[in-house]
């Protein structure tokens, strides 16, 4: 597979994505080489270390736009590195965890430590690039104006939504959530973020109201695989909206 | 932790007893032989005589110089001629003997004729005896006042009338012989009886009877005065006026008074003279003439004479004659015999004390004392022997308090030692038990110095017992609270402690009785433990005598083995209802290390064994299902090496990729299964089942698209909140849907539905596949189940098990 096989046009023009300087911690050379190949082909510059000590030294010497961490390494663990990064005073770059441990407890653990997102091995090229792209997009200024993605088109000036060219009636909160998700495609959005977007204030109390609105949005906006969307809930934390083939 | 105090108390008590017995024996023997308690003995003796009163003697009559006679005749002394007249009158009645109890040492100077008349009358009667009075002088010698020569010569016999009064002034004893320098003088009573017997009176004893009585009195070597000597008293040495001689009393006897003063029949002197007395009354009898009138002074208190009525000397003599005649004279036990009897009685009691309780011992004391006194009475009345019981009774009454005292001391010492030991143990117990589990008793601390020593000790013992009870309660409650079944049995395998879990397990039908039992009191079980265990093994199963391990003997052997070598044993037990148990047997020992029983606990390991079995299954699964794709990959790699360079790689790589995917899927399945097995319902969170269903539908989308299947989601438009583990629920629904898709052909219609059923949500998957054959339906919820004749289905169908453990819905 190559990057040219990416079927969908990104929601924003590719030119808006600036190339990232990425630090990769991975002890299995095969995985490392594959990921580096994919990332470099996508225009990023990837720097790889196979041990925690080397990687830490590299981080202290140079600065990076994104950090990819493996969990288990011969001389330490990725969550140790993450904890150290998050406890240091200088602003740390975003972190994506790449792990073979995909259960809820582990994911909750690394998200609690401050990881921005995670990927479960075996890593697919599309997935990896989409997550990296999502991070890169965050770095660029959020654009105003209309958003067009898949079968959905949102005109932020008129606050109107079209699905397959037909107008779609959405509640104010559903609209706000949809805009947030479309602007952050492929990104893990916490319930707090969603609540802030939909309700305009910091979340208090139960998260169930978020879930209910997301559930309604899924039905109303037809965010299903059949329509090329995947809206997945992430282990009691939040949601991710992805555009799929 | 030695239990010496008990041994010590027994040993020290034995020593105490011996000491007490020796000291008391010496004391009692000395008191008895030395007559320390003479006064008490006299009281007892007098009482004894009262007990053995006799009817008045029939053949003895006193001719009394009484007040009536004094009134009739005139003042005393009377003319001796009057006595002569009396004698003549008496002699006519033919009495056996006449004792003229008058002291007549001097001749009647004023009327010598009366002397002569008296002597003549005496000769005529021929059986008149006269007294010799021994006037005891200060230097220890005696001056004998015998009748003057004329009268002495006329007397049939002479005898002394010395009466030795006891220290209390009471006349009790008489000496049958008085020895002086060169003479032996019999008692006048004995001499008179000789005379009477010589005249044919008496009961066949003959002349020797009085003498034999005398010799029986123990006067060894003292020759009985022969009648011949009595017949010729005129030349006797002691008749001389200036005779002085030390007197030696011999043949002491106690006088068995038959009754109080006046007991012996009396006739008045005056009445005889007047001829008013019938001769029949006097014939053949021994007559004693003497003063009874109170003014004449010749009277003495006797044991039976009572308060104001002393007994005249003449009546005392009458009593002596009666006693001699009927051989009822009493002897006193000698010092040695007396001491022996006293000490014997004492030992009888001492032995009883050693074996009896304090209460019974007191009774024994009273009984032996009363018995001693009664025995003394009986001996006096039946055997003519007097045993002075006071010393013995004194010893007996001393023995009880002394022994009680020593016992108390020993008990106190024992108590002190035990309490000291207890304080040590209680310290240990308080160190072992949680703080406050054993409350200190207020009695244990003692409330003040003024308190009685024993009361304080008893208080301490009470406190110690309270601590013991509390300790026991703590242990009993600990035992009762144990989640496993625990029983304690003795060497005979009898269960005497069983906690509730054990009762419920071993005695299932015991429920009713159990309710009546306080929770902190594990009670004994009626059946021996081996039988209970054997019963448990075959519970619910038909009784099969052939099953060897379930025999009680098996358990008996195991228990005995543990009891013998002290090594704990753990053996498995499968009960009749399929549960598995581990039976742990440990010996428990007394403080001295001797094993006295076994503590047996039963822990259920059914779940543990199930897990072990499942782990074995997993290992089996891993070794087979997981290895096979890798083996396939290796073969494909071999194939790739062997291929010709021209041959395309794509097909091989595709297949290698498929095998790897399969391995990953299997591992995921195992991990998910493991998570489902360790599911913690406490960690459940709200889950929206509708979202789960949608996500599953999305997840299935590529598969169903490829198979041209139509998957429709029904009833998931609104939220469906349940409490559970979202990851596993999603996984379970996905598994259901994936299987439906796998088993349905191309273009099938699939329906994933969610609907509410009361408090539950029902998630169902409908397909148009072949369905699960009826015979496999029961197996559906087992793990790793796969319908065999379906070669294409490779996914491990382990999810239904997770479905089963799925969480309860939100209320």
HADDOCK unambig.tbl for C-alpha pairs under 7 A between the chains (distance, minus, plus):
assign (segid A and resid 212 and name CA) (segid B and resid 719 and name CA) 6.23 0.50 0.50
assign (segid A and resid 215 and name CA) (segid B and resid 691 and name CA) 6.40 0.50 0.50
assign (segid A and resid 215 and name CA) (segid B and resid 719 and name CA) 6.99 0.50 0.50
assign (segid A and resid 219 and name CA) (segid B and resid 717 and name CA) 6.53 0.50 0.50
assign (segid A and resid 224 and name CA) (segid B and resid 698 and name CA) 6.11 0.50 0.50
assign (segid A and resid 225 and name CA) (segid B and resid 698 and name CA) 5.03 0.50 0.50
assign (segid A and resid 225 and name CA) (segid B and resid 701 and name CA) 6.14 0.50 0.50
assign (segid A and resid 230 and name CA) (segid B and resid 698 and name CA) 6.63 0.50 0.50
assign (segid A and resid 232 and name CA) (segid B and resid 695 and name CA) 6.31 0.50 0.50
assign (segid A and resid 235 and name CA) (segid B and resid 727 and name CA) 6.97 0.50 0.50
